[in-house]
């Protein structure tokens, strides 16, 4: 596809909407023409996203004022898009929904993990899961794309190479501990995000039952494996970032680093945004989310315990970018036939 696409961001006053706009303002093939917020309608975008002061003169508008565009990014709260999917689909020939509403293929999973019947189950199969590393070919043909869960993205990309290569024992339980920053809770303040309560914490808020577990299970099923997945999530003193640490047992204890390196290189050697991080020394010899803030990169690594046959797998990313807005832009690039990295060249900062 040639030419410049028009884009609108529905529900753009939150952190994800702000990141989408930041990325798209530097995109060579996209012009953002509208961004909505019911409560902020009429105000300049920089009122909510001060880092964009001087970069755009856009003002928030009400959703009822949306005009048709080439691509619509929906950043509504979970549960909202499925209630109005017909209306959203009529606004643009391409729709990328960043909520959880169309991530899972089975309607029954929404009852299990989200506690309600899905309002538009017939639409679930029309959406492609928006993780390019797993769904690149399908995304090139897609009109409707779902967002990704940030914790699920980190856990899936850490585990994927071992199951794809058939090295992991699919009958053994897989345990993943995910540490997350405060921005994962969104822009709306609450008791748990109040500074005296949030500062200095290492707070386990979802030791079991986290909704992103369903995404990880669904993703790994693409390898033909169905291992028991157990996800725990802990809040730590950090604004942006996710660090997933998983524990996987190998089929064959005689396997060593050579075979593990081969599996990770086969999976990610040509990926533009996945870096294998495993050094012998140095502060950053394993994945670290701090240096990825603002970038669409995900760093993955591993460490083998040869005695037990356990592999500790790690993945770090920025929850607002690779875990949300950045993956959405990467998906748009694939859908439109552009360079997959367009608009996503920022590398993060060091030191921060």
KAGI-V617472 format. One record per backbone hydrogen bond with DSSP energy under -1.0 kcal/mol. NH is the residue of the N-H (numbers start at 1). CO is the residue of the C=O. If there is no record, write none. Layout:
NH|CO + NH|CO
This chain:
5|29 + 7|31 + 8|71 + 9|34 + 10|73 + 12|36 + 18|14 + 19|15 + 20|16 + 21|17 + 22|18 + 23|19 + 24|20 + 25|21 + 27|24 + 31|5 + 33|7 + 34|7 + 36|9 + 37|61 + 42|60 + 43|40 + 45|58 + 47|44 + 48|45 + 49|45 + 52|49 + 53|50 + 55|52 + 60|43 + 61|35 + 65|62 + 66|63 + 69|91 + 70|6 + 71|6 + 72|94 + 73|8 + 74|96 + 75|10 + 80|77 + 84|81 + 88|84 + 89|85 + 90|86 + 91|88 + 95|143 + 96|72 + 97|145 + 98|74 + 103|100 + 111|107 + 112|108 + 113|109 + 114|110 + 116|110 + 123|120 + 124|121 + 126|123 + 127|124 + 128|144 + 131|129 + 134|131 + 135|131 + 136|132 + 139|135 + 140|136 + 141|138 + 145|95 + 146|128 + 147|97 + 153|149 + 154|150 + 155|151 + 156|152 + 157|153 + 158|154 + 159|155 + 160|156 + 163|159 + 164|160 + 165|161 + 167|162 + 168|162 + 169|249 + 172|169 + 174|228 + 175|247 + 176|230 + 177|245 + 178|232 + 179|243 + 180|234 + 181|241 + 182|238 + 183|239 + 184|181 + 185|182 + 186|183 + 193|190 + 197|194 + 198|194 + 199|195 + 201|198 + 203|235 + 205|233 + 206|233 + 213|210 + 214|211 + 216|212 + 217|213 + 218|214 + 219|215 + 220|216 + 221|217 + 222|219 + 223|220 + 224|221 + 230|174 + 232|176 + 233|206 + 234|178 + 235|203 + 236|180 + 238|236 + 242|317 + 243|179 + 244|315 + 245|177 + 246|313 + 247|175 + 248|311 + 250|309 + 251|167 + 255|252 + 260|256 + 261|257 + 262|258 + 263|259 + 264|260 + 265|261 + 266|262 + 267|263 + 268|264 + 269|265 + 271|268 + 275|298 + 277|300 + 279|285 + 292|289 + 293|290 + 295|292 + 298|273 + 299|316 + 300|275 + 301|314 + 303|312 + 305|310 + 309|305 + 311|248 + 312|303 + 313|246 + 314|301 + 315|244 + 316|299 + 317|242 + 323|318 + 324|321 + 325|320 + 326|321 + 327|321 + 328|324 + 329|325 + 330|326 + 331|327 + 332|328 + 333|329 + 334|330 + 335|331 + 336|332 + 338|333 + 342|339 + 344|341
